[in-house]
């Protein structure tokens, strides 16, 4: 029997997210609001603040421009997670006068190794050209975001943490601002002692820099009927940071085990310091087995003879998870701007899977957005026609050029096993995307049938030292969400037992549990990875400070 997740997935609540003609006369007024304080949002805010500053210094007539960044996490960087190996080109363009040594990186990539794993062997293979990282830097994305936030504040950008946004305010077809989520609600939505009502913020331009599977971005594009040639598809990454006894000298990537042959993905192991290692596993969410569990596979990976010696004697400091857009060139929406609105970074899908890169694309897209917004503000025209300069800049840039060169590489693995997909991807690399001479079609991850699997005869049992269950791992994310918070997850009404099983395996944070023939949902466990929104219950924002509190991710 197979399960098609989309049959049980509630629709996106468009009418709740797109709020028409309801502007509050007491709304806070800004000129430009960035929704999401990640690399894209802060790069855009910094570039825009500098352009305004130069205009003022040269005697221009634009005047003051109020720029705000709204971040849902309690502290900057606490909801950001990535590998991360960073191509420094975008941050160097943004900060040309700052030396590389002063940029927020852990250090340069000094060596790299790629292995194909079986359950008991590690076979070193040549590094694929797309995965060569010479000249790039190892980093913590949380640390990069905190540093960027400091730079933005020094330029006068208003940075507000703990302010999730759950609605776009629109007038006709124009986005006119945002509404934040209320806080202090009890489980039954009555007001608690710490209740704080939602705030409305109007803006001439709203920039959606909310990351992968951004709810506002998804709702806006559905409302405006903006699509790409293919739907966006996603991967789920689960990551840990370890303090170790051993020193790792090189970046390691692996393919193969513990993934089944019909799932796309691999692992990374990066040295953050002499005694600090980041390890993670990323798996495409179009996997065909309902029982596939990315968290459990990462725990199994740590027992492999290649990995175990690196971690033994150490201890896990931090754990987290995040979805990643993987659709590439053909999943880019035909436009990523509109009347009073621009979509940037992962929310727009600027991730190149073959090279495992997205941070510099996110930052560069933020800078292009800032330049288009600046010109629009100067002309007094923030319509879709004016802000369309952003789309044109991105489409003419290395962002889209890089994605186009590898336009079918991720798609080659859909419906193929690892070996057939690898051969196709190799030919695409050699021909710079010319092979196979056509677009490979794809479908949303939620439309992929999932085969039910029999129960494991010997289920995985974590030891609590090297391997961990989901709840113990979740504790290491710093998740401190109130237990009596209202549910932010929209779950279908009749969830069959097999679908409950799928959700239980899919979620890395232990939010869903099959109990008997029913589904038990524990919303406070959620770490906002958005995997649930891809193939299961819909994710919506909850009060500020909820979710993970990452420090080193």
Secondary structure, DSSP 8 states (H G I E B T S, - for coil): -EEEGGGG-----HHHHEEES---TT-EE-SEEEE--SHHHHHHHHHHHHHHHHHHHTT-S-----EEEEESSSSTTTT-----EE-THHHHHHTTTS-GGGSS-SEE---EEEEEE-SS-EEEE---GGG--TT-EE--HHHHHHHHHHHHHHTT-EEEES--EEEEEEETTEEEEEEE--EEE-TTS-EEEEEE---EEE-SEEEE---TT-HHHHHHHHHHT---SS---EEEEEEEEEE-SS---SEEEEEETTS-TTS-EEEEEEEEETTEEEEEEEEETT-SBTT--HHHHHHHHTTSTTTHHHHTT-EEEEEEEEEEE---GGGS-S-SEETTEEE-GGGGT--BTTTTB-HHHHHHHHHHHHHHHHHHHHHT--SHHHHHHHHHHHHTSHHHHHHHHTTTTTGGGTTS-HHHHHHHHHHHHHTTT-TTSS------GGGSEEE-----TT-----SSSS--HHHHHHTTT----TT----EE--S---HHHHHHHHHH-TTS-EEEETTEEEE-GGG-----HHHHHSSEE---STT-S---S--
